[in-house]
Amino acid sequence: SERADFLFSDWDALAKGDHATATGLRVALWQIGLGAFRDAPIFGHGIAASQALMKQGFHEQFGMAMGFSHFHNGFLTALVQAGLAGAITLAAIFAVAAWNAAKVLRVSADPIERFGATMVAVTVIVYLIGGMTGILLGHDILDSTFMVFVVSGTYLASGRQQRLPQEPAAAIAPAT
């Protein structure tokens, strides 16, 4: 209940134009990010420009001296840093992984394949939900974890199993 009170208090402050709350800062970041995306929509500003863009945006638009490492939305961060080209590529990674996982879950009865597809599906869902309000990718532990789960899950879901080569049985001489 206390957390809900904070949220409603933040919304009231935001409605009055106060961006100094946690919610207000996030909304300000998103406004700054959308403006930055509009300035360089195709290829973005590059990874190194985000902090400078945020500091400049907070100063010019909100009269605040604030700065963050990302825009608290993974998709917006991708749009600002890499433009549509990078954001579409990022979206394709998630879309292909989700599509393949859904396909395996629809058609396969093999428990190993289904487990792998479930790994991929859960990873995609967790990263997409988390990316709405935080970092999506671009941090070493997040990137590593994503790759381990998606690659391992895809391997298990692929269902391509090959038998080990059988060695010819040694000729057994009959006992005399």
Residue, then its C-alpha position, 0 to 999 in steps of 0.5 A: s500500500e505504501r508503494a502504491d501511495f508513492l506511485f500516486s504521489d508521483w503521478d500527482a507531481l507529474a500532472k503538475g509538471d514536477h519531474a523530480t520524482a522517480t516516475g517524473l524522471r523516467v517520463a523525462l528520460w523517455q521524452i528526451g530519448l524520443g527527441a533524440f531519436r527524432d534527431a537521428p532516426i536511421f542510424g542513431h547517435g551511437i552508444a557513447a552519446s546517450q549520457a551527453l544527450m540525457k544531460q543536455g536534455f535534462h538541462e534544456q528541457f527540465g532545468m535539472a542537472m541529471g544524467f543516467s547510463h540508459f533511457h530506462n527503456g531498452f527499446l528506446t535506448a536502442l532507437v537512440q543509440a542505433g536508430l531504426a536500423g539497430a532497433i529493427t535488428l534487435a527486434a528481429i533477434f527476439a522475434v525469430a527466437a520467439w517464432n522458433a520457440a512457438k513453432v517447436l511448442r506447437v508441433s513437437a512432443d519430444p520433452i527435450e525439444r519442448f524444454g529447449a523451446t520453453m527456455v527460449a520463450v521464457t528468456v524472451i518474455v523476461y527480457l522483453i518485460g524487463g526491457m520496457t523499464g530498464i536495460l534490455l541488452g548492452h550489459d555484460i551479465l545480461d548479454s551473457t545470460f541471454m546468449v547462454f539461455v537462447v543458444s542452449g534453448t535453441y540447441l535443445a529445441s532443434g531436435r537434431q540428434q545423431r547417433l554415435p557411430q557404432e564400432p563394428a563388433a570384434a569377431i569372436a572366435p568360437a571356443t574349442 
